[in-house]
Amino acid sequence: MVQTHRKIMDSQVSTTLNRMHNEADSEGLTIAKGLAKGIFRKIKPEDLKDAYIAISRGQGHFLYNLLIEKDARHIVEFGTSFGISTMYLGAAAKVTGGKVITSELLAKKCKVAQQNFDKANLQDWIEIREGDALETLRDIPDGIDFLLLDGWNDLYLPLLKILEPKFKKGTLIYTDNASFSSAKPLLNYIKANPAKYTTKRLRDAKGGSELTEYIAD
Ligand SMILES: C[S@@+](CC[C@H](N)C(=O)[O-])C[C@H]1O[C@@H](n2cnc3c(N)ncnc32)[C@H](O)[C@@H]1O
């Protein structure tokens, strides 16, 4: 699907992203400690408050190229964390003349993500909405070009249903961790609506990812 393989040439963006990815590469223990809390109860976002749990470099470059190729301008994200994925979306928005609206529940993550966007000089292309995405993304303008789903998987379907009226023919939805059972309700809904969606599994991530296109008018 993606024909070109551009690299991010902007040195402020690539330097900041490199540092973030390096930090994320060494957070295995932090994630393990957070996930251990899920032995007795469901994992909460707060359990992973110090972890990036980010997309990979390969996924980021795929998304950067895809968004530029599709000339995506109205870009929405569920799940900012410290902002790795958002940096790729913001870098693409800087090229297309677009804007990213991203959502994160935890205030501390929003603060650090904003600092990262400022360091990369991407602040004019990214708006962070702090709080529950099911509320903060309700008033998104119509005509979404691209949606990245990378927050809590059990909220993927309720969020998609909130945003669906704002889709247009050709809207792309990239779902991270699509092979997790918690993403099943979303994928079942997409597959049960072939008049609205075409979809395919990508092999670009450990947890699997799904690229879906809204095909209805
Ligand atoms: C997998 S991480 C996102 C990683 C990020 N996309 C990246 O690649 O750098 C998921 C994030 O979703 C946030 N989150 C969970 N539930 C949320 C909700 N209801 N609204 C907004 N954000 C939420 C978590 O706090 C966490 O930071």
The ligand as an SDF file (V2000), in Angstrom:
LIG
                    3D

 27 29  0  0  0  0  0  0  0  0999 V2000
   -0.1980    1.8100   24.1850 C   0  0  0  0  0  0  0  0  0  0  0  0
   -0.1920    3.3770   24.9620 S   0  0  0  0  0  0  0  0  0  0  0  0
   -0.0660    4.5040   23.6170 C   0  0  0  0  0  0  0  0  0  0  0  0
    1.2910    4.4800   22.9530 C   0  0  0  0  0  0  0  0  0  0  0  0
    1.4670    5.5770   21.9380 C   0  0  0  0  0  0  0  0  0  0  0  0
    0.4360    5.5420   20.9240 N   0  0  0  0  0  0  0  0  0  0  0  0
    2.8280    5.4470   21.2890 C   0  0  0  0  0  0  0  0  0  0  0  0
    2.9660    4.6530   20.3270 O   0  0  0  0  0  0  0  0  0  0  0  0
    3.7660    6.1150   21.7160 O   0  0  0  0  0  0  0  0  0  0  0  0
   -1.8880    3.5680   25.4310 C   0  0  0  0  0  0  0  0  0  0  0  0
   -2.1720    4.8860   26.1390 C   0  0  0  0  0  0  0  0  0  0  0  0
   -3.6070    5.0430   26.1770 O   0  0  0  0  0  0  0  0  0  0  0  0
   -3.9160    5.7580   27.3680 C   0  0  0  0  0  0  0  0  0  0  0  0
   -5.3430    5.5600   27.6640 N   0  0  0  0  0  0  0  0  0  0  0  0
   -5.9360    4.4960   28.2410 C   0  0  0  0  0  0  0  0  0  0  0  0
   -7.2630    4.6800   28.3700 N   0  0  0  0  0  0  0  0  0  0  0  0
   -7.5240    5.9150   27.8600 C   0  0  0  0  0  0  0  0  0  0  0  0
   -8.7010    6.6820   27.6980 C   0  0  0  0  0  0  0  0  0  0  0  0
   -9.8910    6.2290   28.1060 N   0  0  0  0  0  0  0  0  0  0  0  0
   -8.6020    7.8980   27.1270 N   0  0  0  0  0  0  0  0  0  0  0  0
   -7.3950    8.3730   26.7080 C   0  0  0  0  0  0  0  0  0  0  0  0
   -6.2440    7.6840   26.8320 N   0  0  0  0  0  0  0  0  0  0  0  0
   -6.2900    6.4760   27.3990 C   0  0  0  0  0  0  0  0  0  0  0  0
   -2.9680    5.1480   28.3990 C   0  0  0  0  0  0  0  0  0  0  0  0
   -2.7950    5.9780   29.5140 O   0  0  0  0  0  0  0  0  0  0  0  0
   -1.6920    4.9350   27.5790 C   0  0  0  0  0  0  0  0  0  0  0  0
   -0.7850    5.9990   27.7390 O   0  0  0  0  0  0  0  0  0  0  0  0
  1  2  1  0
  2  3  1  0
  2 10  1  0
  3  4  1  0
  4  5  1  0
  5  6  1  0
  5  7  1  0
  7  8  2  0
  7  9  1  0
 10 11  1  0
 11 12  1  0
 11 26  1  0
 12 13  1  0
 13 14  1  0
 13 24  1  0
 14 15  1  0
 14 23  1  0
 15 16  2  0
 16 17  1  0
 17 18  1  0
 17 23  2  0
 18 19  1  0
 18 20  2  0
 20 21  1  0
 21 22  2  0
 22 23  1  0
 24 25  1  0
 24 26  1  0
 26 27  1  0
M  CHG  2   2   1   9  -1
M  END
$$$$
